[in-house]
Amino acid sequence: MEKFAVTGGNRLSGEVSISGAKNAAVAIIPAVVLSDGICRIENVPNIADVTLIASILEAMGADVKRLNKSTLQIDPSGIKTPVASYELVRHMRASYYLLGALLGKFHRAEVALPGGCDFGVRPIDQHLKGFAALGASHNVSNGMIRVKSEKLLGSHIYLDVVSVGATMNVMLAAAKAEGRTIIENAAKEPHIVDLANFLNSMGADIRGAGTDIIKIRGVSRLNGAAYSIIPDQIEAGTYMAAVAAAGGDVLIKNVITKHLESITAKLREMGVEVEEYDDAVRVRRTGELRHCNIITMPHPGFPTDMQPQMAAVLIKAKGTSIVKEGVWDNRFKYVDELRRMGAKISVNEKTAVIEGVDVLNASPLKSTDLRAGAAMIIAALSANGTSNIEDIQYIERGYEDVVEKFRSLGADIKRIHTTETNTQTA
């Protein structure tokens, strides 16, 4: 078993460079299926989810080459089947983007129900509603989703809820549909814009990404392209939160500052200094942290993927903070882990009340999902003693070189190997 051992007490200082966006990469890589040529994708994060989605494409017949640590070259011409490997697909949520890509390419797709982190029900009804509007039928059985259509025709689609996954999946399927598709009540996250830009670089005609109305005029062919993925908003926010929790002065490079506005605003409210540059932010915290309230919402609201990390900061802020989850039903599973350290948190359905404490004590911890795992690291950095964090595979799904990057900032964190059996309860 592998764990992270994190000893708190060190202030963070120096510089860290942010990798490509996980949430963009796991949609852009499947989108290559739609291309009739070779695609070179740069600024790809070297994380487990990217390795997995690339393996899925390879298993389907694609030629995937890693030109360097952050660049993939993918030739999809060898993909002859619209069926994705059940054993590989079931391990990640974003595998459902293969549905839209394969449906657009072959007018048929067969993909396992999504897996990944467990923090609530993951309905795909809006995805299927969008596919149906384009002319596809579907059935779900034996853990597989099957969609097919004789012909994909553009349509007017209103999403009942703002869904990132459904917005992107419909974009993928509609890129090669006949006629025009309009998606209303579309999600507006930065990675949706990035996917649209990538598809357009291949010859698609997509307008309005980043607004709540996206218009797609289908084309008959998509070509190969070279494209660079945007920086990861959530990885940047995680290091910003870590500086807030541990204290220090860190320059966080390779960011798009506009994508960080909601995170920056809350950190400033908490007494953290954030200075913005063209493609970097400098985060400093020397004094005490102040309490604040956070409500997660779809973009441009505060991102749900930053909620656990900010809670890990607020547990040592003066006063009472309230964190409301506005996206997922069950994203407070990590709270019991923070309580082990002495955090005072009460949860009622989708609201957490956090009473700040002066001291956190090291404890054995367990990652319950990707962002919760990041929260464990942040909390451990501000605790007394050494915390061992288990189930680090969740963390490595979305953070590139997390140990090396934190160590470069002066954090006392290392990977340890142990043969002991995991008997800890959640």
Number of C-alpha atoms within 10 A of each C-alpha: 12 16 19 21 21 26 21 24 17 16 22 26 19 13 17 19 15 25 25 26 24 28 23 23 27 27 27 27 24 24 26 28 30 26 22 17 17 19 22 20 23 20 21 27 27 21 19 19 25 20 13 18 23 22 18 21 24 18 14 18 16 20 18 18 14 14 12 12 11 16 19 20 18 24 23 25 16 13 17 11 13 22 18 22 15 16 9 16 23 20 18 20 19 20 25 26 25 30 31 31 32 27 30 28 23 17 22 22 24 24 24 27 22 22 16 17 16 14 15 11 9 14 10 15 12 21 22 22 20 25 29 18 18 23 19 21 16 16 11 13 9 7 12 18 19 21 24 23 19 11 15 24 20 22 21 14 23 17 19 12 11 20 20 18 20 27 25 26 26 29 30 31 28 33 32 27 26 17 15 19 24 22 24 18 18 26 28 22 21 22 27 24 21 23 26 25 20 23 26 17 16 22 19 23 18 23 17 16 26 19 15 14 17 22 18 26 18 23 16 10 15 21 17 20 20 14 20 16 24 25 26 27 27 24 25 27 25 24 24 27 28 30 27 33 29 23 24 20 22 23 22 22 19 20 25 20 17 14 19 21 14 15 24 23 13 17 24 16 15 21 19 25 19 19 13 18 14 11 13 20 23 18 26 21 23 15 12 15 24 19 22 19 15 21 16 19 16 16 17 17 15 21 23 21 19 21 23 26 27 25 28 28 24 30 29 25 24 18 15 18 20 19 21 19 21 18 18 15 13 14 24 21 17 24 22 16 21 26 16 15 20 17 24 18 19 15 15 9 12 15 17 19 18 26 19 21 16 11 13 22 19 22 20 16 27 23 23 24 23 22 26 29 25 28 29 29 30 27 32 34 30 27 26 16 15 20 25 22 22 22 19 20 15 22 24 19 22 24 27 19 14 18 19 14 18 21 14 15 21 14 22 20 23 17 14 12 10 8 7 8 7 9 6 9 6 11
